[in-house]
Amino acid sequence: MQYKYIATNIEGKFIKGEINAESPQDLISNLRSESLFCVQYQKKIELKAIKFYMPTSQKEIALFCKYMSTSLKAGMNICDILNLVSLQFTNKKFNDLLHIIRQSIEKGNTLSEALKNYPKLFPSLLREMVYIGEESGKLQDIFYNMESYYNSTYKRNKKIISSLIYPAFTFILTIIIGFIMIFKVLPQFASHITNLQGELPKITKFYLGLGNCVSANGGLVVFMVALTIVVTYFIVHKFFHKKDIYFMLYKLPVVGSMYKKAFYARFTYTMYILLQSGMDIISSLNMAMKCEESQWICKALAQCSKDIEEGQSIYDALNAQSIFPKFFMGMIRIGEENGNLDNMLNTANEIFENELSTSLERFSALIEPILILLLGVFVGTIVLAIMLPLIKLSTVGI
């Protein structure tokens, strides 16, 4: 919480400033530690929108874990590390939060207890793993593994986003050009031809009518589009459970295959990191569930955990859910029999990451010509609507 204060120093001079503190008592205590005596204070008033922290990106989490791991390896204590780490980020909100966490630790709380107060900024997996690291005395190793995990997740998401940037840019640019031609260029040509007593072709009349309709009812069109988006969002989230949404996505021809491979890559690397950190298979499966949004997947993993707890092998429990490919299940069986499951998961992750990259490249190669063809037809018909009247006028000698 941010406070404004007026304090005096040992020389009797008044000093104004702002400081982060959890309570007025903490404020006074922090000022006294700096040889300042609080005279007056008040909570800083902020707009509600500013009070919400932006979600922390995978890249920021990876960097945070990297700095923590490196500093712990050097033998620094947690409070000094948090001060040092806060200097590495340009995100002021995140820096302020690190100072609050440091203050919480100085009062006797553990790092995991401090992180649990900010679930929107620190993922549940990281918070749980920090707790395990503190209990086992392997906090440095935990942060090292978490840096590897979130860095891998960031790179995977970056690949997916990169494959969609060019098609999205092409689509938006073509739509903008099309609208300019419909609302600006076409009316001028149509007005000129009408003045010359020329007859407009049907396609020209269609686009002119469309442009006039949107221009005359612009507010209504915007309202209807916004209403359609809101109603669709409400229907999907109210009447379709997340299980149904993801289940349908997994069944789609091209997109479904990429969703599956992204899940396989994420799951195998998560399990590999957790097992490498010393967790047992049941705890690892329960932790992996927290990284998934699909209720369908979570239900399957929960059943696997239950079956293993009841005495089934890892292979039998996973195979019964029919969510993984056969070659992966073969690797699980070999890894379980040889006591080398974590390395098998790491190998499987490399395979799935390569397959995902290949699928994304193929998707981009497939979608680009299709998108260019569709947008070419759209722009081509608009150009045709402009050129046909001119051609017709030239043939009749006007």
Beta strands, then each sheet from edge to edge (+ up, - down):
strand 1: 2-8
strand 2: 14-20
strand 3: 37-43
sheet 1: 2+ 1- 3+
end
